[in-house]
Amino acid sequence: MIQPHGGKLVDRVLEGKAGEEALARAARLPRIAVDAELVSDIENIATGVYSPLEGFLGEADFNGVVNASRLASDVAWTIPIVLDADKPTADGLKAGDEVVLAAGDGRPLAILHLREKFGFDKGDTAEKVFGTRDPAHPGVAKVLAMKDVLLAGPVDLIQTTPTPFDRWKLAPKETRVLFGAKGWRTVVGFQTRNTPHIGHEYVQKAALTFVDGLFINPVIGRKKKGDFKDEVILASYEEAIRLYYRKERTAMAILQMEMRYAGPKEAIHHAIIRKNFGCTHIIIGRDHAGVGSYYPPFAAQDIFEDFPDLGITPMFFRSFMHCRKCGSVVNEKICPHPASDHVPFSGTGIRDLLVRGECPPAELMRPEVARVIMAFKDPFNE
């Protein structure tokens, strides 16, 4: 089994007596409310999804990630995982304090062992992570709206927050057991925030040809307007897997995490996460984790040249389309026919058909999958 990123799979989930004692102690501690995105980050830290992180980044790690895409230990890391607080809250805390991080319903979720608090330049951070300061970029807008002080230190998870998607939830220690039980030595991960069309199926099955197993890992959490809703993504993938995938070669579990839309840097982040789940390979396609026209189409592939020590193998797929003459899915390397014979896999085009209540052509989407999507009254985020 591939080693976790940084060599150690983090586990900071307090269970049994330790969890009960922490929960009792939480009643006496200062408290900070965290939103749904931070809830996901806390759980991802504690369950090892973000290994080797054991908590929110301190100043040295933060500066290393923003300026050099490396932790202070020189381990590759591209997305700052941070906890922001307003100045009055931060002023009331000191290094060495324990702080309860509470979910939206007030339930204590985790205990932060505060080691540092520091300020940061929001514009500079946004530009270096996202390559732009444009507030129209959803990731930049989120950074610019952050509070002024960052709190750093390890976190211990004392209880999880139930979600409607828990039956699809597996921690890295569980996926590693699952892959081992299936006898998979090599596994390719597929990151998605969309429902499956024929192009996705083609890419997944082409990659599966070279490895033992396929791990479909949809992102569940905050996305931009117009993206498919989480429940639609999962229901449509369940139908596709049921009808068109080999069960002994396919597994699906969710990744609860907000999309940052950081393009190439987020592609590295996604690769690290799938490595922690136990994947040896990851599919990286055109405009991976991009938004609008902020990144060149294949920037998310080119960036892997800068991370030769990443420890997971990217599988690059360029443009692909349905060719009427070939009668199949093709890419620019294998099809001799002109563009007039090609039908592109346009997510926008497929979405427009679904919005009008029209089933996309069978060469673009499985009819059974389209029917599942259209059964939802409103399948898209507002």
N, C-alpha and C positions, 0 to 999 in steps of 0.2 A: 504493500500500500504506500502511495506517495506520502512523503512527510508533509506535515502542515507548514504553512508559511512561517519562517523564523525558527522552525524545528520543534515547536511545542504547541499542542492543541490546548488552548486556554479553556478552563472550566471554573467559572466563578459563580456557580449556582449553589446556593446554600439550601440543603435539604435536611429533613429530619430534625433532630434536636438543634443543630446549628441554625437552621432556618427559623425555628420557633423562638429561639433566644434573640435572634436579630429582629424578628417581628415585634417582640416585646420591647426591645431596646428602642425601636423606631418611634414608639409613642412619646419618648422623652427628647427626641432630637429635633433640631431645626429642619424645616421642610421647604423644598422647592418643587413647584408643579412643573411637569414636563409635558410637551405635546406628543401627539401620536408618532411623529417621526423620531423624536428622541427616545420614546418608549422602544421603538424597533432597534435603534442604535444600542441602547442599554442591553437588550436581550441578545443582540448579535455579538456584543463584547463578551457577555457572560457565558454564552454557549459555544464560543470558539469560532463563530462565523468570521470574526474580524481578527483572528489570531495573526500576529502575536500581541495585539493590543490587550491590555488588562484593564483599561479604563480610558477616560478622556485625555487627549494629548496634553502634555506639559509644554512649556514654552520652547524648549530645545527641540522636541519632536515636532511641534507645530511649525517652527521656522524651517526645519529640515524638509518637511513635507511640502510646504508652500514654495520654498525656493529651490529645492533640489529633488523633490519626489522621493526622499529617503528619510527614514527615521534617524534619530541621532546614532543608533547602532549600525547604520548603513544598510539596513534592510529596506528593500523597495516598498514604498507606500505613497499613493498619489492623491488621496482625498482626505482632508482634515476631518477627523471625528472629534467633535468638540461640544462642550456644554456652555452655553452663554447665559449670563445673568445680568440684571441691571446693577448699577453702581451701589444703590442703597443696600440691596441684598448682599452683594459681594463684600461691602464694607462691614457688614455684620458677621462675617466669617473670617476665620484665620486658619493657616496651615495646621494640620493636626486634627481639625474638627471632623466629626462625622455628620453627614447631611443626608436626610431622607429624600429620595427622588420619588415623587408621587405622581401616579397616573391621573388622567383627567377626572376620574370619578372619585379622586381622593385616596384611593388605596395605595399604601406604601408599596413601591415596586422594588426599590434597590437602595443600598446605602453607598454613598460616595465617601471615600476616605480622602479628604481634601489635602492635597500637597502643595498646590500653587494656585495663584490667581494672577492674571495678566491681561493687559489690553492688547489690541491688535488693530491694524489698518484695514478696514473693510474693503475699500476700493482696491488696494494693492493685493489683498488676498483673492478677491474676485478675479482680477486680471490674470494673476499667475495660475489659478486653478482652472478658470474657464476660458482664458485667452481673450477676454473682453470685459469692459466695465459697463456694457450696455444693459440698463435695467430691464429691457424687454426680454432678455435672456432669463428664463425661470430660475436657474441656479444663482445667477448674479442677484436677482431680486431678493432671493432668500437670504443671501449673505448681507446685503445692504440693510435688510430689515432686522438683523440680529441685534441683541443687546450688546453693551459695550465691553463687558468683562468676560473672560473665559475662565472657567473653573476646571482644574485638572486633578486627576488622581484615579486610583483603582476603584472599581465598583463591584459590589456583591449583589447578585440578584436574589431577592427573598421571596418573590412570588411573581408569576407571569400574569399577563393581562389576556383574558379569553377573547377570542375573535371568532367570527363566523367561519374562518378558514382553518381551524386548528386540525381538522382531520387530514389536511395536506402538509402538516408541519413536521419536519424532521430536523434535528440538530446534527452538526457534522459528525459527532460520535455515533449517531444512529445511521446516517447514510454510509459511513465507513463499514459498519457492521452489515448493512444491507448489501453493499457492493461485494463484500467478502463472501457473504452467504450465497450470492448469485455466481460466485466464481469469477468475477470480473477483475482482471489485473489492470486493464486499461479502460478508462471511462471518458467520454467526451461530454462536456457540459454545454447546454444551450440556454443562453440568457434570452428572455423574451418579456415584452410588455404588451404583446398583441395576441389576438386569436390566430390560429394556424391557417395559413393558406398553402397551396400546393408548392410554392417556392420554398417555404419553411420545411415542409415535409421532404422535399428533394435534398435540401442542404443537410438535414438531420440524418437521413438515410445514407447519403453519400459519405458523411463522416463516420457513421456507424460501420460502414464497410471495412474500416481500417482499425477499429477498436472492438473491445468486448461488449461494451454497454453504452447506452444513451441515457443521460440524465437531463430531463427537461425541467428547468428551474425558473418558473415565472416569477417576476417581481410583483409583490403585493404591497400596496401602499400608495402614497400621494403621487399622482401623475398629472400631466398637463391636460388642459381642456381638449376634448376630442379623442383622447385615448380611450380604449375599451375599459369598462368597469371590471374590477377584479373577478367578480362572480361569473361574468361572461367569459373571460379568458379561461378560467378553470373548467367551466362546464363544456366549452367547445373543445378544449384539449382532452378532457375525459372521453368525449365522443370520438374524437380522432384516434386516440390510442386504442380504444375498444375495438374499432373497426379496421384500422390500417397499420397497426404496429405489432411487432412480436413482443408479447408480454415478458418473456424471459430475457429480453434484451433491452427493455425500456423501463425506466422509473421516473416518477414525477414527484417533486415536493416543492413547496413555495419558498421564496426568499422574501421575508418581510423587511422592506427597506424602501425609502423614498428614492425615486429617480432624481439624480442631480443634473442630468443632461450635460455632463462635462466632456462628452465626446471621447477623444483619445485617452485622457487621463482616467475617465471612468471605465474604459475598456480594460485598463490594467487593474483597476480596483475589482472589476467583475472577475477577472482571471484569478486574482488572489483568493477571492471568496470561494470560487469553484475548486481551487486547489485545496482549500481547507475542508470542503465537503468530501474530498477524496478523488476529484477528477484529475486525470493526467493530461487531458486536452480540453481546449475550449474553442468553440466556433466563434469566429469574428467575421462579421459580414460588412457590407457597405454601410457607412454612416452609423456605425455602432454607437449607441447612447448619444447620438447627436440630436440637435433641434434646429429648425430653421436652416440657415445657410452659414452658420458660424464656423463650421469645420469642413475642410476638403473631404470628398466622399470616402477616401481610403486612409485618412489620417489615423484612424483607430487601429489600422493594421501596421502602418509605418512606425508607430511609436514603439512597437515591440522590439525594434532593433536597438533601442536605448536601454533595454532591460534584459540582457542576456542571462542574468542570474535569477530570473523569475521562478524557474522550477516547474512551470507548466507549459505545455506545447500549444501554441495557437494554430488553429486550422483556418486558413484564410479562404474566403469565398468572395469572388468579385461579383460582377453583375450576372444575373441569370434571368431567364424569361421563357415563356412558352413559344415554341416555333411551330407555326401551322404546317410548314413543309415537313419538318422532322416528326411532328406529331408527339412531341415530348418536351420536357423541360431541358433547356440547353444553357450554355454560357458562351461567352465570346471566343473561347479557345477551341470549341468543338463544333460550332455550327457554321456552315459555309453560306447560309442564306442571308439576304439583305434585311435591314431593319423593318421593311414593309411586311415581312412575314412574321415578325415578332410581336408577341403580346406581353407587355411588361407586367410584373407583379407590383402594381401600384396600390399601396395601402390606402391612399386617398381615394382612388378610383373604386376599390372594393367597398370602402366605407360608404361612398356616395350611393352605390347600388343598394346596399343594405338599408340605408336611411330611407330610400324610396320604396322599400319593401320588395326589391327585386333580388332574386337569387343570382349571385355571380356565376358566370360560365363555369362548367365543370373543370375546364383546364386551369382555372384560377383558384377555385375553392371547392372542397368536397361538398356536395349538396347536403349531406347529413350535418356537417358542421355549420353551413349557412342556416339551416333550419333551426338549429339550437340557438344561434345568435338572434335570429329574427323572432324567436319565441319570447325574448325579453322586450318589454314595452319600450325601454330606453337603454340601449346597451352602451352608451358613451358617457364619459365624464362631462359634466357641465362646466 
